[in-house]
Amino acid sequence: MRPGALLLTGVLVMAASPAQAQTSTADGVDAVLRGDYQRAAEILKPIAESWPPRDHVAEFFMATLYESGLGVAADATRACALYGRASVDTSPFGRQAEALWQALLRSRSTEAF
């Protein structure tokens, strides 16, 4: 993801996240934007993996970290799963997650998953 797109996404997150989840998720997004990917993963992973409630923003950013291998070991399968979970959101964020999910699915073989 290009730095400009990541920054724009972060701004959208701040505006679209629920108030209660915003602080923790916002801290994770802030860490991503600062380039502190390990800290971002530490913050976002438990939020993205919680069930319920689901936080599609945390899922999206954690998927991005898994896809790129920033702060965590690269894992296309986890990235795909988290993009898929985030894609159910009807916001522009969810639509972007859907596009990335579909692209990742097309780029991988069935055996890869």
DAUR-V429277 format. One record per residue. N is the residue number from 1. OMEGA is omega in degrees with one decimal (999 if undefined). Layout:
n=N omega=OMEGA
n=N omega=OMEGA
//
This chain:
n=1 omega=-179.8
n=2 omega=-178.8
n=3 omega=179.3
n=4 omega=178.5
n=5 omega=178.5
n=6 omega=178.3
n=7 omega=178.4
n=8 omega=178.0
n=9 omega=179.0
n=10 omega=178.2
n=11 omega=177.9
n=12 omega=178.9
n=13 omega=-177.6
n=14 omega=-178.1
n=15 omega=-171.4
n=16 omega=-175.1
n=17 omega=174.8
n=18 omega=-174.5
n=19 omega=-176.2
n=20 omega=-177.7
n=21 omega=-172.5
n=22 omega=-175.7
n=23 omega=-178.2
n=24 omega=178.6
n=25 omega=178.9
n=26 omega=177.0
n=27 omega=178.3
n=28 omega=178.4
n=29 omega=177.9
n=30 omega=178.4
n=31 omega=177.1
n=32 omega=-177.3
n=33 omega=176.7
n=34 omega=-177.8
n=35 omega=177.8
n=36 omega=-171.0
n=37 omega=178.5
n=38 omega=178.4
n=39 omega=178.3
n=40 omega=179.3
n=41 omega=178.0
n=42 omega=-178.8
n=43 omega=-170.2
n=44 omega=-175.3
n=45 omega=-179.6
n=46 omega=178.6
n=47 omega=-178.3
n=48 omega=-177.5
n=49 omega=-180.0
n=50 omega=-177.7
n=51 omega=-33.9
n=52 omega=-6.9
n=53 omega=177.6
n=54 omega=177.8
n=55 omega=-174.5
n=56 omega=177.7
n=57 omega=178.0
n=58 omega=178.1
n=59 omega=-178.9
n=60 omega=-177.8
n=61 omega=178.2
n=62 omega=175.8
n=63 omega=179.0
n=64 omega=178.0
n=65 omega=178.5
n=66 omega=-178.3
n=67 omega=-175.9
n=68 omega=-177.5
n=69 omega=178.6
n=70 omega=178.7
n=71 omega=178.4
n=72 omega=174.2
n=73 omega=177.9
n=74 omega=-178.4
n=75 omega=-176.9
n=76 omega=-179.6
n=77 omega=177.5
n=78 omega=178.1
n=79 omega=-179.3
n=80 omega=-179.6
n=81 omega=-178.7
n=82 omega=173.6
n=83 omega=178.1
n=84 omega=178.1
n=85 omega=-178.2
n=86 omega=-175.2
n=87 omega=179.0
n=88 omega=176.2
n=89 omega=-177.6
n=90 omega=178.9
n=91 omega=173.9
n=92 omega=177.1
n=93 omega=179.5
n=94 omega=178.4
n=95 omega=177.3
n=96 omega=177.4
n=97 omega=178.8
n=98 omega=-179.5
n=99 omega=179.5
n=100 omega=177.5
n=101 omega=-179.4
n=102 omega=179.3
n=103 omega=179.5
n=104 omega=177.4
n=105 omega=-179.3
n=106 omega=-175.8
n=107 omega=-175.3
n=108 omega=175.6
n=109 omega=177.2
n=110 omega=-178.7
n=111 omega=-179.4
n=112 omega=-178.7
n=113 omega=999
//
